[in-house]
Amino acid sequence: MEKRKKISARKVIRVSLTLLGVVCCLIAIISASQSQRQKQLHGVLLHVTNNQYRFLDRQGLIAEAVTNKGIIDGKTKLSEIKLKEVESTARKNPWVSNVQAYVDSRRDLHLMVTQCVPTARIFFSNGQSAYIDSELRLLPLSDFFTYYTVVVTNVPSYANDSFNKALRAKIVSLVKFIEKDSFWNAQIAQIDVTENGEFELIPVFGTQKILFGDTTMMEKKFTNLFAFYRKVLNRIGWNRYSLLDLRFKDQIVASPSIPWHPPTKNAISNMDWVQNIIGDAMSDSIKSLKPVPKPMAQASSMEKPKQSVTTKPIVHKAPEKPSSTTPHKYIYQSSH
């Protein structure tokens, strides 16, 4: 038979003393915590992580989330402060994206707040205006701060239905694409929503209205438009066409409604106009642009644009000396 191992009395005493010490520490901690919670609040501190924006009414936020809840410096006990309720109230502020509340060892209540950042400013068809962020939330205008961003006009003032949500998503997608590129961010001044939910772009440089359509193949449309700027308008003049239609696949259809005048000898050439807009910063569009063949002169009628199956961009151009009164189209056709 196996011999039973003797239990050392010393080990038993050691374990017992250790457990007793742990219990005493827990009791002391709980007692100190209870004593601390019976003390009064020392102060309230508001911290805004993205402090470069000034949308928030800070005093108003503290009043809503703290003061109106009966939390007063030097009077309210820490045990009476409900942090979850403070956070929930602060999140109701339309400019608060995220908030965390806690009380430190000095008995100060801290509010860690992250502000919402607008993606665009929209003007509804009924005349009202608001901001919209990347989460498709509508944000009211602020009396404390004006955020300069892309303007979107004629937005339908519908209810929060599926069509309206889809349109807002397209607006945010288009604005984000424009803002991430230094060239288009400087060139596009305004976006207008048409009656059928498509987009028209109003440029800074040039008098053309740009029919962009929806956001399908958005990057390709901007690439083709940049090539058209560089190889066509930059040579024949920026007042040649009043309408650029990007809605056709791999095509740009230019339609004039104003008399044409040839560019002067001192007209801006090549890419000088780009430098005038964005300075020394070269956009991603310029760096990734592929060479485009010299445009070919060819008469163009009012026929519907045809898709090209060539591997290189092709330009169909009106005669070199068009009539100043006869309307015609200029169809720019690019590769797939």
Secondary structure, 3 states (H helix, E strand, C coil): CCCCCCCCHHHHHHHHHHHHHHHHHHHHHHHHHHHHHCCECCEEEEEECCCCCCCCCHHHHHHHHCHHHCCCCCCCEHHHCCHHHHHHHHHCCCCEEEEEEEECCCCEEEEEEEECCEEEEEEECCCCEEEEECCCCEECCCCCCCCCCCEEEEECCCCCCHHHHHHHHHHHHHHHHHHHCHHHHHHEEEEEECCCCCEEEEECCCCCEEEEECCCCHHHHHHHHHHHHHHHHHHHCCCCCCEEECCCCCEEEEECCCCCCCCCCCCCCCCHHHHHHHCCCCCHHHHHCCCCCCCEECCCCCCCCCCCCCCCCEEEECCCCCCCCCCCCEEEECCC
